[in-house]
Amino acid sequence: MSSKSTSKQKGSLSSRREFLRGTTMAATGFFIVPRHVLGRGFLAPSDRLTIAAIGAGGKGGDDLKHFYGSGKVDVAYLCDVDDRSAAASVKKYDKAKYYKDFREMLDKEHKHFDAVSVSVPDNVHAVAAMGAIQLGKHVYVQKPMTHDIYEARMLTEAVKRYKVVAQMGNQGSSEDGVRLMQEWYNAGLIGDATAVHIWTNRPVWPQGGGTPTSTDPVPAELNWDLWQGPAMATDYHKEYLPFNWRGWWAYGTGALGDMGCHLIDPPFKTLGLGYPSEVECSVAATVEKMWTPAFHPESCPVASSVKMKFPGKPGKPDIDLYWMDGGLMPDRPEELGPNEAMGGPDGGAIITGTKGKIMCNCYSENPTLLPTSRMQGLNVPQTIARVPEGHYVQWVNACIAGYGKNTLSSPFEYAGPLTETILMGNLALRSYMIKGANEDHWPGRKKLLWDAVNMKITNFDEANAFVKRQYRQGYSLGV
């Protein structure tokens, strides 16, 4: 598709949004039919959800499997830029119409589906999700919710404006572990939190080496132009697909973006964190020749550590959150026995309070008080409802019930600030690799002060370039 025709289609989509906000249920394909008319064991059309998938292969295909497995979902449309990746879903959902360009699908088919699943490279999340939201469609968006901070804020506001059901795909947020941690903390078992330490084994893909300098032939099954989405156009290289795109800022959000939504979620939810007030970091460099460490600003770092401060609530201390990736880990807690595992293979989190500590694995699995002997005879009343149906079906049920009717584990009202926090860490990492106007070397570790209301770093203006990126022609948030 040429950029000229792309722009025209996007304009057509925008021109219909206000009309679509007022369409009736019948116009969107909903017809209320009592269950007794259909007989026992059948779901009325009003109890089913028709989905369009933006991203049909890889994680997108896995998401569809979980939605479809609820028995309440019809997969009507598939959209993917790579026929190889989409092949299994195209075969499985053989009645679904297949598109390459999500903008074309939304423009042409919006009257025939109720909800959209977005599971594509990070840099496309926001434009795809916003296109659906502005058509009044419920959305499920894989983590991280967006590629940059401004996008997260805009999507959070849009969900309330258009009154749609929106969930981020950090599935651990619906597990029992995070609810246990909340109950323990609310019961005062570790006092007031003062620090959180989080670490991950990511990246498990190449990072830190810069942009490929050679080019490869574009596979016939791949629409490379569409794959790049709102990122500035560049030449194709086989290194990007199908997985390693995570290591370049143009497409991915690095180790922090990949795992932060899983690992930061439990303490973020447990402690009721909001926006950080400041952030600082350090970044590992690659060494390409003797005595010359190299930074490649276009590529995520091979390893990093980030520190963010969250202002304490009235009468409570400030909370420092520490993130480590690339094999870095915090010191072992003194309360942890020498042969006891610290976290899990993918990482972990430790909340330190004035009276104790809580530790968990990735995805809030196996939470424990420290020392672990405190778990013996522990009996804290359950005060928070569990999610036996799981993260995916929770969203399906909420969509069928309608906006504001059901509770979600990671609604955009919550996932937006969580995502902004994660992307604030990335803003610091990217700022670390900027040369100051009067410097002939990398600036090193800086503390960046954040005005959350205005989405602005107040003491290093160069960093604000990473709050909101520029899209190439044919892509827009429409706000």
Stockholm file with secondary structure:
# STOCKHOLM 1.0

chainA/1-479         MSSKSTSKQKGSLSSRREFLRGTTMAATGFFIVPRHVLGRGFLAPSDRLTIAAIGAGGKGGDDLKHFYGSGKVDVAYLCDVDDRSAAASVKKYDKAKYYKDFREMLDKEHKHFDAVSVSVPDNVHAVAAMGAIQLGKHVYVQKPMTHDIYEARMLTEAVKRYKVVAQMGNQGSSEDGVRLMQEWYNAGLIGDATAVHIWTNRPVWPQGGGTPTSTDPVPAELNWDLWQGPAMATDYHKEYLPFNWRGWWAYGTGALGDMGCHLIDPPFKTLGLGYPSEVECSVAATVEKMWTPAFHPESCPVASSVKMKFPGKPGKPDIDLYWMDGGLMPDRPEELGPNEAMGGPDGGAIITGTKGKIMCNCYSENPTLLPTSRMQGLNVPQTIARVPEGHYVQWVNACIAGYGKNTLSSPFEYAGPLTETILMGNLALRSYMIKGANEDHWPGRKKLLWDAVNMKITNFDEANAFVKRQYRQGYSLGV
#=GR chainA/1-479 SS CCHHHHHHHHHHHHHTHHHHHTCCTTTTTCCCCCHHHHCTTCCCGGGCEEEEEECCSTHHHHHHHHHHTTTSEEEEEEECSBHHHHHHHHHHTTTSEEESCHHHHHHHHGGGCSEEEECSCGGGHHHHHHHHHTTTCEEEEESSSCSSHHHHHHHHHHHHHHTCCEEEECGGGGSHHHHHHHHHHHTTTTCSEEEEEEEECCCCSCCSSCCCSSCCCCCTTBCHHHHHTTSCCCCCCTTSTTTGGGGBTTTCCHHHHHHHHHHTHHHHHHHTCCCCSEEEEEECCEEEETTEEECCTTBCCSSEEEEEEECCCTTSCCEEEEEEETTCCCCCCTTSCTTSCCSBTTEEEEEEESSCEEEEEGGGCSCEEESGGGGTTCCCCCCSCCCTTHHHHHHHHHHHHCTTTSCCSSBHHHHHHHHHHHHHHHHHHHHHTCCCTTCSSCCCCCEEEEETTTTEESSCGGGGGGTSCCCCTTCCCCC
#=GC SS_cons         CCHHHHHHHHHHHHHTHHHHHTCCTTTTTCCCCCHHHHCTTCCCGGGCEEEEEECCSTHHHHHHHHHHTTTSEEEEEEECSBHHHHHHHHHHTTTSEEESCHHHHHHHHGGGCSEEEECSCGGGHHHHHHHHHTTTCEEEEESSSCSSHHHHHHHHHHHHHHTCCEEEECGGGGSHHHHHHHHHHHTTTTCSEEEEEEEECCCCSCCSSCCCSSCCCCCTTBCHHHHHTTSCCCCCCTTSTTTGGGGBTTTCCHHHHHHHHHHTHHHHHHHTCCCCSEEEEEECCEEEETTEEECCTTBCCSSEEEEEEECCCTTSCCEEEEEEETTCCCCCCTTSCTTSCCSBTTEEEEEEESSCEEEEEGGGCSCEEESGGGGTTCCCCCCSCCCTTHHHHHHHHHHHHCTTTSCCSSBHHHHHHHHHHHHHHHHHHHHHTCCCTTCSSCCCCCEEEEETTTTEESSCGGGGGGTSCCCCTTCCCCC
//
